[in-house]
Each structure stands twice: as structure tokens, then as C-alpha cells.
Amino acid sequence: MSEDPKAIIDGAERWWSTSIIDVHPGEIDIRGYPIEQLIGTITFPEMIWLMVRGELPTAGQARLLEAALVASVDHGPHAPSIAISRMAITCGAELNNAMASAINVLGDVHGGAGQQCMEFYQMIRRHAANGRDLEAAVEAALPEYQEKHGKVVGGFGHRWHPVDPRTAPLLGLVEEAAAAGEVTGEYIAIGRAVESVLTRKKSKPIPMNIDGSTAVIFSELGFEPDMGRGLFILSRSVGILSHAWEQKQQGGRIKGPMPKNIPFTYTGTRRRSFDRELDQQKIATAKADRRRA
Ligand SMILES: CC(C)(COP(=O)(O)OP(=O)(O)OC[C@H]1O[C@@H](n2cnc3c(N)ncnc32)[C@H](O)[C@@H]1OP(=O)(O)O)[C@@H](O)C(=O)NCCC(=O)NCCS
């Protein structure tokens, strides 16, 4: 039985449905606002918020989001994603391909600490809802977190920085926003409780790093953990682009991860002469041994 043509057209129109943008000849509306009224009026962080949340942020929310985006842009070529973008350029990749290569390695292991940390904060919040104080809630949530993500808590400790220089200014802004009633301050308290439990357990400071502090901000702003990762990648894309562009200006061809005069470590069979006959004999002997065994 052939379908009613009107039903086919209706179905085709519904194939993609979006509440983000409406486009007609000469008209582009973002979340209902004509684009010409947004251009020159709202900032990029406000635009990001409008796109992903549906409404414009308050000034305080936009300030916090912007601070988190500013703080995460780069951590230098020791970060594999940054190195990859530079190496890709030296292999002749275009900027978009270099950026895609770099972004593709950002996941649970590299760049995923913020999302994991946001999940942990949510777990702690659930445990604290049972009337526990925050540090007890951290202790109660820890096994659940560690079962999912392993023993190390994302967002705390750092390979390079005894104290991450990005944390204090970010948390300072959260405190200001909490005092102004822009956010609740619930997640900064949770983050601090995690820091103090980890530090007590390890008998040495395990301070909150950039992922832990941006996790505080994204959680205070009501973002879900996977969106936290998306926002981090948006920010880090700026660093990835800048390094790709700088490498393009510097030139350089097929640069590997280390200068050629620094050897990698070979762990295989020591150098030996190739003798096909001897080789065949060894294979035949091995086969015979296996048959006998
Ligand atoms: C960066 C990192 C690898 C440093 O670990 P490290 O080199 O072992 O650091 P330390 O020597 O200071 O660790 C001392 C102890 O604290 C533990 N520790 C360190 N960071 C920890 C964390 N975030 N959660 C739980 N335990 C931690 C270590 O496992 C070690 O325990 P051990 O003595 O039982 O082996 C680690 O802190 C980490 O992986 N942090 C989370 C990842 C993250 O947020 N990455 C993004 C960084 S911007």
C-alpha cells in the first residue's frame, strides 16, 4: 500500500528536529533571537551558553564559564594532544586535520579527568543527602568512584605543579559568585572536602588541579559531566589550533615525538645474521618437538 504523499513530506520535515536554530532565506534565529541582534552584543561564552542551554546566562554565570574556558586552553607540547596537533602539521596535515587528530585522543585517559571528577562530585552529593557531613560523604562515595574509574581521583594532584596556579583564581571566582547568590557554593565545598580527605589519606597534599576546579565551576553552573568534557575540549581546541598554526609558521617536516638523536628503547632479539637454511631447520625442529610433546 503506497503511503500518503503528505505523510511522507511531514515525516521528511520531522527527520531532523532542532530547537537550537531556525533558518530561512535571509533569516537566522538562534534560540529565537535574530543573529543580527546577537552579533556585537553577546560574548562568545554567552553564545556557548545560549547554544547548549537554550537561554542566555546571567552575567555571573557567563563570567564563571568564561574563566573556566580561559584557564584550560593549553598545557604545552608535553600534553599528547598538543604534540599530536604539531606532529600532524609536520606531516603535511591541514589545520582541521591536525585539530581533529589531537581532539581524537582526548578521552577517558587524557583530558577526561574533569568529567570523572564531576561524576565523583555528584556521587558525593548523593551520599551527603543522607545526612552525612561532606568528608564522610567523600569516604562513602570513594569506593563507588574507584570501582568505576580506578584508585586515582581525577581532578586532584599534578605531575608538574605542586600547586596548580589555575586553581586559586578559579575557586576565588566561585566564592565571589556564591557570595553574590549566582551559584550555591555546594560544589566548591564538595571539592574542598575531597582535597582534605585525599590529603589526610596520603599524608601529603593532593591539591585540586585545573580539572577539579573547572569541575567545580561546571557543576555549580548545572552542567552534566559529559558536557563538562565537551566544554573542556572546546577550550583546549584553542591551544590545539594555536600550536598547529605556530608549527605551520615554523615549518619542519615529519617531526616525531623526540629528536632523532634520542633513541627509543629496543627490547627484542639481539642483532643476528640471516640464514634461511638454518632458519628453516629451526622451524622444522620446533615443529617436530611440538608433535612429540
Ligand atoms: C598526577 C598524578 C599522576 C600524580 O600522581 P603521583 O605521581 O603518584 O603523585 P604523588 O607521588 O604525589 O602521589 C602520592 C600518593 O598519592 C596518591 N595520589 C596522587 N594523586 C591522587 C589522586 N588524585 N587520587 C587518589 N590518590 C592519589 C598516589 O597514588 C600515591 O599513592 P601511593 O603512595 O599509595 O602510591 C595523580 O595525582 C593523578 O593521576 N591525578 C589525577 C589525574 C588528573 O587529574 N589529571 C589531570 C591533571 S591536569
The ligand as a MOL file (V3000), in Angstrom:
LIG
                    3D

  0  0  0     0  0            999 V3000
M  V30 BEGIN CTAB
M  V30 COUNTS 48 50 0 0 0
M  V30 BEGIN ATOM
M  V30 1 C 49.1160 13.4980 38.5380 0
M  V30 2 C 49.2520 12.1960 39.2720 0
M  V30 3 C 49.5940 11.0820 38.2750 0
M  V30 4 C 50.3810 12.2880 40.2920 0
M  V30 5 O 50.4170 11.0530 40.9420 0
M  V30 6 P 51.7500 10.6110 41.7030 0
M  V30 7 O 52.9300 10.8850 40.8410 0
M  V30 8 O 51.5470 9.2180 42.1750 0
M  V30 9 O 51.7380 11.6760 42.8510 0
M  V30 10 P 52.3160 11.5470 44.2750 0
M  V30 11 O 53.6600 10.9060 44.2710 0
M  V30 12 O 52.2080 12.8950 44.8340 0
M  V30 13 O 51.2650 10.5650 44.9700 0
M  V30 14 C 51.4100 10.1600 46.2880 0
M  V30 15 C 50.3260 9.1640 46.5970 0
M  V30 16 O 49.0640 9.8110 46.4410 0
M  V30 17 C 48.2650 9.0780 45.5290 0
M  V30 18 N 47.5320 10.0270 44.7230 0
M  V30 19 C 48.0190 11.0270 43.9680 0
M  V30 20 N 47.0120 11.6500 43.3460 0
M  V30 21 C 45.8690 11.0320 43.7410 0
M  V30 22 C 44.5210 11.2100 43.4200 0
M  V30 23 N 44.1490 12.1610 42.5720 0
M  V30 24 N 43.6080 10.3830 43.9800 0
M  V30 25 C 43.9790 9.4130 44.8270 0
M  V30 26 N 45.2860 9.1770 45.1610 0
M  V30 27 C 46.1960 9.9870 44.6130 0
M  V30 28 C 49.2640 8.3200 44.6700 0
M  V30 29 O 48.6420 7.1750 44.0800 0
M  V30 30 C 50.2890 7.9530 45.6880 0
M  V30 31 O 49.7770 6.8810 46.4380 0
M  V30 32 P 50.7440 5.6830 46.8950 0
M  V30 33 O 51.7770 6.3350 47.7480 0
M  V30 34 O 49.8150 4.7540 47.6580 0
M  V30 35 O 51.2960 5.0830 45.6390 0
M  V30 36 C 47.9650 11.8780 40.0340 0
M  V30 37 O 47.7760 12.8510 41.0120 0
M  V30 38 C 46.7840 11.7960 39.1340 0
M  V30 39 O 46.6920 10.8970 38.2910 0
M  V30 40 N 45.8320 12.7140 39.3500 0
M  V30 41 C 44.5580 12.6920 38.6950 0
M  V30 42 C 44.6520 12.8670 37.2120 0
M  V30 43 C 44.3210 14.2600 36.8020 0
M  V30 44 O 43.5590 14.9860 37.3910 0
M  V30 45 N 44.9500 14.6190 35.6930 0
M  V30 46 C 44.7990 15.9290 35.1490 0
M  V30 47 C 45.9580 16.7730 35.5580 0
M  V30 48 S 45.7460 18.4200 34.9570 0
M  V30 END ATOM
M  V30 BEGIN BOND
M  V30 1 1 1 2
M  V30 2 1 2 3
M  V30 3 1 2 4
M  V30 4 1 2 36
M  V30 5 1 4 5
M  V30 6 1 5 6
M  V30 7 2 6 7
M  V30 8 1 6 8
M  V30 9 1 6 9
M  V30 10 1 9 10
M  V30 11 2 10 11
M  V30 12 1 10 12
M  V30 13 1 10 13
M  V30 14 1 13 14
M  V30 15 1 14 15
M  V30 16 1 15 16
M  V30 17 1 15 30
M  V30 18 1 16 17
M  V30 19 1 17 18
M  V30 20 1 17 28
M  V30 21 1 18 19
M  V30 22 1 18 27
M  V30 23 2 19 20
M  V30 24 1 20 21
M  V30 25 1 21 22
M  V30 26 2 21 27
M  V30 27 1 22 23
M  V30 28 2 22 24
M  V30 29 1 24 25
M  V30 30 2 25 26
M  V30 31 1 26 27
M  V30 32 1 28 29
M  V30 33 1 28 30
M  V30 34 1 30 31
M  V30 35 1 31 32
M  V30 36 2 32 33
M  V30 37 1 32 34
M  V30 38 1 32 35
M  V30 39 1 36 37
M  V30 40 1 36 38
M  V30 41 2 38 39
M  V30 42 1 38 40
M  V30 43 1 40 41
M  V30 44 1 41 42
M  V30 45 1 42 43
M  V30 46 2 43 44
M  V30 47 1 43 45
M  V30 48 1 45 46
M  V30 49 1 46 47
M  V30 50 1 47 48
M  V30 END BOND
M  V30 END CTAB
M  END
